[in-house]
Amino acid sequence: QVQLEESGGGLVQAGGSLRLSCAASGSIGSIAARGWYRQAPGKQRDLVEQSTAGGCTDYVDSVKGRFTISRDDAKKTVYLQMNDMKPEDTAVYYCWLLSWTDGHSYWGQGTQVTVSS
């Protein structure tokens, strides 16, 4: 079983920055991909960005140039650096991991990000 623990959410003014962290623990095995999704009130959960084991990174158009994913494999942690934030970035952000070992997707509990105008 894999556990994902997010941190770093909060309230920020438009134009500001936040960095989210997601630490993985448990029987992680081999990781196919890691990434971040977000869900705004009344909307579905959508991809923000993801990074595959092969090094490919995919971002939703609305965050390109503002958000950056990075990872520290030794700490089994993935980060989402969010700059020049906008009110439309307000959502609950979920960490995601796809396991090669068992083919399952794992999710964190979510962290609230609120951007004030």
Number of C-alpha atoms within 10 A of each C-alpha: 10 16 16 21 17 21 18 15 18 14 15 18 14 17 14 14 17 18 16 21 21 27 18 22 14 9 11 17 12 13 15 17 19 25 26 25 19 22 19 16 9 6 9 9 15 14 17 23 21 23 20 15 13 8 9 9 15 15 18 13 9 11 17 12 11 13 20 17 22 15 17 10 9 6 11 13 18 23 22 22 14 20 17 14 22 20 15 13 20 20 21 18 26 25 28 23 26 20 19 15 12 12 11 13 14 16 19 20 14 22 20 17 20 20 20 15 11
